[in-house]
C-alpha cells in the first residue's frame, strides 16, 4: 500500500482555555483579511495513540496514531524531528486503514532507521491515550502555496483523566515563511498565544504517566563535528540552547520550581553567547540580545537563592555547623523562600514580549542567515576563538600572586562565559584532554560562587543582633580563609593545564 509522505513545518501556539470563543473570532478575522480564503471546514477528530509496553516508539522519538474523521480512518507515523521556538519540523507518513488497530507493515520499509525492529514493535503495540477535539480549519493563500490555519479545541484523555486542548497550528504548505510569522505575531498580540513546545502526543504520554517532565539542570556539549561549517556549528548551538531553555520553561509551566528556572537561565545564557558570536560575524540579530538581557534581569534572583542554598543544603559544606545555630538557620531558610520569584517569572513567560522573542529566535533558526566567512570549517575558527578567549582569562587569573575575594567575584562572569563557549564547541576536541583542562576551571567557578554564599552569611549575621556572636564570626572568618586557600589551589592547578584546543 502506498504511503503519503509530507514534512511538516508547523508553528504551534497554545492559548488559555477561556480564550476559546475569542480565538475562534480572531481566526475568522485573520482568514477574512487574507487575500484569498480558499475554504473553511469544521471537523470532529478522534485520535488514538499507540506504543509498546516499554515505549520503544517514544525511544526513537516517533509518534503513532490512528485518526477517525467521519467514516474515514488514517494511520500516521511521525518520525524524529525538531522544535525551533514554537516551529515544529518533522517528517510524517500517512496511510488509510480499515480499523482502529495499527499496522506498521503498511508503511514503506525504507522510512525506518537501521535495525528498527518493526515486527517486534508491531506485536506489542497498545493504545495509551486518545485526543478528541473539534478542528476549525482555514486554508489561506500565501505566495505560490498556502498556509493551513487550524484551531483545535478538545481534550487529551486517559481513562477518567483529561486535559484541555486549546491550540492554534499554522502549517506551511509551500507558502511564504513571512506570512506564517506575521500571523503568529498577530495571534500572540491578540490572544496572548504562547509558543507550544509540547505536542498533543507529548502531553498524552505525560497524562498517561508514561513520561515525566523533569528540568534539564546541566548543559551538555553541543553535537558539532569538524566537517560542519561555522554557520552550521553556530546555529546548532543556538538550537540546542533554545531547546534547553524551552524544555525548562515547559517544566516551569507544569510545575513551577527553582530547578526549572535554573535550567531556563542556562539555556538563555547559551543562546545569548551564540547570538553575540553571530553579531560579531555581522549577522543581523536585531534586538534579540537586548531582549534576552531583559529575560536575564528576571532571573538575577537566582544568584542569591543559590548562595543561600549553598548554606542550607543538607549535603553542603556548611549545613552541619549552621544547623546548630537555630535562629541563624531559620533566618537563612526564611530569606531563601523570600528571594524566590517564580510567580513573576511565570508572568514574564506569559507576556507577549517574551513570546515574540521566542518567535523571532525561531525565525532566525529557520532562516539561518550566514555571511561568506561563515562557510569556513568550524574547527579552525573555534580553535582561534577559544585560544583568544581563554588567553584573556588565563592572563587575568595569573596577574597576581594571590587574588582577593572581590577580584575573584569580578572575574567570575568572564570565566563562566569562556566555559559556556566550551559547551558550544568542546565536542570538536579530544574528550579526555578537554575535560582535564576544564575540570579545575569548573572547580574554580563553583568555589567563586561559594564566596557569594559566605558574603550572604556575613551580611545576615552582621545585621541581626539576635544572631551575632564572637564564636560565629570567628567561624565565618575561618571558612572564608579556608575557601580562599582552596581557590588558590584550584587556580594554580587550572593555570598549569594544557589547553585542549592546542593538542
Secondary structure as UniProt FT lines:
FT   STRAND          4..14
FT   HELIX           17..19
FT   HELIX           20..33
FT   STRAND          37..51
FT   TURN            53..54
FT   HELIX           56..59
FT   TURN            60..61
FT   STRAND          63..69
FT   TURN            70..71
FT   STRAND          72..84
FT   TURN            85..86
FT   STRAND          87..96
FT   HELIX           104..106
FT   HELIX           109..111
FT   TURN            114..115
FT   HELIX           118..123
FT   STRAND          126..142
FT   TURN            143..144
FT   STRAND          145..158
FT   TURN            159..160
FT   STRAND          161..174
FT   HELIX           177..191
FT   STRAND          194..195
FT   HELIX           200..207
FT   TURN            208..209
FT   TURN            226..227
FT   HELIX           230..254
FT   HELIX           258..280
FT   TURN            281..282
FT   TURN            286..287
FT   HELIX           288..297
FT   TURN            298..300
FT   HELIX           301..312
FT   TURN            314..315
FT   HELIX           319..323
FT   HELIX           326..339
FT   HELIX           342..349
FT   HELIX           352..367
FT   HELIX           372..375
FT   HELIX           378..397
FT   HELIX           405..425
FT   HELIX           426..428
FT   HELIX           431..462
FT   TURN            465..467
FT   HELIX           470..496
FT   HELIX           500..502
//
